[in-house]
């Protein structure tokens, strides 16, 4: 007997085949990536030493390696006198993570009020005992796996991807940190990232960002924090933060506005680069105006699927004249940009949908020639550790690579 054709049955089978192909592709990439990481050489990366630069209303110190950053963060925690805000997407329970935990505990024991926030999902692999070891007097906010009802809405599923430390805001010795560095020994010397220490009037702006997150984002919060009494209208630096609970995502627009104003050069460093059509178009249009657009991305990041998803935009970018530089032998995790020797941003937001339209993120925008000059130097040094991807090389890539990209393409809208 001939079976009657069923569109619904055919659609189900096609969907099952597609999902199976996607699962097999992801599994194959993960196997390849695990072998690559096992065989990765131990190399010393080029670096730019940290030093303070005077900016209107305070100083800014930019870090490109984790060891001096963690030393300075711990020193500021040890010197704290009144209050500490500490926020990290990932907080490992290794030697570095323990050092931060112990420093926060000591601060609490000498009478400093300590507030800690971290993301539950990002720390699922960290033993629960590590976080339970924080004493009751330290105020802790765990960004939940799933937010308040109604669940699975954009306002509830955004992760807390921010990394902040604010010490004694309002005091003459106040300091604040933000950037790409998570807390863990891996990040101290084996990843290339960018972070900044801020002093002066901008500390209160970063403190205000922590207070707003603490009071309003999903997750149990006690006690309620009062907003700082005095804010600043700095013309040199501004804090931009994505807040899913409020449906506010200004960081994407900050990037688009800056790129649209560019006249000479745009230097981006992106840990996960999965641009949407608008951002891709803005970069290509900048090239058409005569702007030198260069982007540093990892040749292989710690999330190989994200690497392959990013490739869908390469053809349009390369044909449009954008230069893509692939960072070698290490994970470049920085999220920075500098434009025309005048404008800089650094912070936690990646150039992908998760960061620009999903997660809690925070970036500092800076209009200062000295800062831009240092960021350009950092970019040039990083470029020495890169290989450039050419249009010819991309066009001649193997057929299996094209097939893999096509199979994974539907997930670009998610990441």
Secondary structure as the mmCIF struct_conf table of DSSP 4:
data_model
#
loop_
_struct_conf.conf_type_id
_struct_conf.id
_struct_conf.beg_label_comp_id
_struct_conf.beg_label_asym_id
_struct_conf.beg_label_seq_id
_struct_conf.end_label_comp_id
_struct_conf.end_label_asym_id
_struct_conf.end_label_seq_id
HELX_LH_PP_P HELX_LH_PP_P1 UNK A 2 UNK A 5
HELX_RH_AL_P HELX_RH_AL_P1 UNK A 7 UNK A 38
TURN_TY1_P TURN_TY1_P1 UNK A 39 UNK A 39
HELX_LH_PP_P HELX_LH_PP_P2 UNK A 44 UNK A 46
STRN STRN1 UNK A 52 UNK A 55
TURN_TY1_P TURN_TY1_P2 UNK A 56 UNK A 57
STRN STRN2 UNK A 58 UNK A 63
BEND BEND1 UNK A 64 UNK A 65
HELX_RH_AL_P HELX_RH_AL_P2 UNK A 66 UNK A 79
BEND BEND2 UNK A 82 UNK A 82
STRN STRN3 UNK A 83 UNK A 88
BEND BEND3 UNK A 89 UNK A 89
STRN STRN4 UNK A 91 UNK A 91
BEND BEND4 UNK A 93 UNK A 94
HELX_RH_AL_P HELX_RH_AL_P3 UNK A 95 UNK A 109
TURN_TY1_P TURN_TY1_P3 UNK A 110 UNK A 111
STRN STRN5 UNK A 113 UNK A 119
TURN_TY1_P TURN_TY1_P4 UNK A 120 UNK A 120
HELX_RH_3T_P HELX_RH_3T_P1 UNK A 121 UNK A 123
TURN_TY1_P TURN_TY1_P5 UNK A 124 UNK A 125
BEND BEND5 UNK A 126 UNK A 126
HELX_RH_AL_P HELX_RH_AL_P4 UNK A 128 UNK A 132
TURN_TY1_P TURN_TY1_P6 UNK A 133 UNK A 133
BEND BEND6 UNK A 134 UNK A 134
TURN_TY1_P TURN_TY1_P7 UNK A 136 UNK A 137
BEND BEND7 UNK A 138 UNK A 138
STRN STRN6 UNK A 139 UNK A 143
BEND BEND8 UNK A 145 UNK A 146
BEND BEND9 UNK A 148 UNK A 150
HELX_LH_PP_P HELX_LH_PP_P3 UNK A 151 UNK A 151
BEND BEND10 UNK A 152 UNK A 153
HELX_RH_AL_P HELX_RH_AL_P5 UNK A 154 UNK A 157
STRN STRN7 UNK A 160 UNK A 160
STRN STRN8 UNK A 164 UNK A 167
BEND BEND11 UNK A 168 UNK A 168
TURN_TY1_P TURN_TY1_P8 UNK A 169 UNK A 170
BEND BEND12 UNK A 171 UNK A 171
TURN_TY1_P TURN_TY1_P9 UNK A 172 UNK A 173
STRN STRN9 UNK A 175 UNK A 179
BEND BEND13 UNK A 180 UNK A 180
STRN STRN10 UNK A 183 UNK A 183
BEND BEND14 UNK A 184 UNK A 184
HELX_RH_AL_P HELX_RH_AL_P6 UNK A 185 UNK A 189
BEND BEND15 UNK A 190 UNK A 190
STRN STRN11 UNK A 191 UNK A 192
STRN STRN12 UNK A 195 UNK A 199
BEND BEND16 UNK A 200 UNK A 200
TURN_TY1_P TURN_TY1_P10 UNK A 201 UNK A 201
HELX_RH_AL_P HELX_RH_AL_P7 UNK A 202 UNK A 216
BEND BEND17 UNK A 217 UNK A 219
BEND BEND18 UNK A 223 UNK A 223
HELX_LH_PP_P HELX_LH_PP_P4 UNK A 224 UNK A 228
BEND BEND19 UNK A 229 UNK A 229
BEND BEND20 UNK A 235 UNK A 236
STRN STRN13 UNK A 237 UNK A 242
STRN STRN14 UNK A 243 UNK A 243
HELX_RH_3T_P HELX_RH_3T_P2 UNK A 244 UNK A 246
TURN_TY1_P TURN_TY1_P11 UNK A 247 UNK A 247
STRN STRN15 UNK A 248 UNK A 248
HELX_RH_AL_P HELX_RH_AL_P8 UNK A 250 UNK A 261
BEND BEND21 UNK A 263 UNK A 264
STRN STRN16 UNK A 265 UNK A 270
BEND BEND22 UNK A 271 UNK A 272
STRN STRN17 UNK A 273 UNK A 273
HELX_RH_AL_P HELX_RH_AL_P9 UNK A 277 UNK A 288
TURN_TY1_P TURN_TY1_P12 UNK A 289 UNK A 290
STRN STRN18 UNK A 292 UNK A 298
BEND BEND23 UNK A 299 UNK A 300
BEND BEND24 UNK A 302 UNK A 302
HELX_RH_AL_P HELX_RH_AL_P10 UNK A 304 UNK A 310
HELX_RH_3T_P HELX_RH_3T_P3 UNK A 311 UNK A 313
HELX_RH_AL_P HELX_RH_AL_P11 UNK A 314 UNK A 319
TURN_TY1_P TURN_TY1_P13 UNK A 320 UNK A 321
STRN STRN19 UNK A 323 UNK A 327
BEND BEND25 UNK A 329 UNK A 330
STRN STRN20 UNK A 331 UNK A 332
STRN STRN21 UNK A 335 UNK A 339
TURN_TY1_P TURN_TY1_P14 UNK A 340 UNK A 342
STRN STRN22 UNK A 343 UNK A 347
BEND BEND26 UNK A 348 UNK A 348
STRN STRN23 UNK A 351 UNK A 351
BEND BEND27 UNK A 352 UNK A 352
HELX_RH_AL_P HELX_RH_AL_P12 UNK A 353 UNK A 356
TURN_TY1_P TURN_TY1_P15 UNK A 357 UNK A 358
BEND BEND28 UNK A 359 UNK A 359
STRN STRN24 UNK A 360 UNK A 360
STRN STRN25 UNK A 361 UNK A 367
HELX_RH_AL_P HELX_RH_AL_P13 UNK A 369 UNK A 383
TURN_TY1_P TURN_TY1_P16 UNK A 384 UNK A 385
STRN STRN26 UNK A 386 UNK A 389
HELX_LH_PP_P HELX_LH_PP_P5 UNK A 390 UNK A 390
HELX_RH_AL_P HELX_RH_AL_P14 UNK A 391 UNK A 395
TURN_TY1_P TURN_TY1_P17 UNK A 396 UNK A 396
HELX_RH_AL_P HELX_RH_AL_P15 UNK A 399 UNK A 408
HELX_RH_3T_P HELX_RH_3T_P4 UNK A 409 UNK A 413
TURN_TY1_P TURN_TY1_P18 UNK A 414 UNK A 414
#
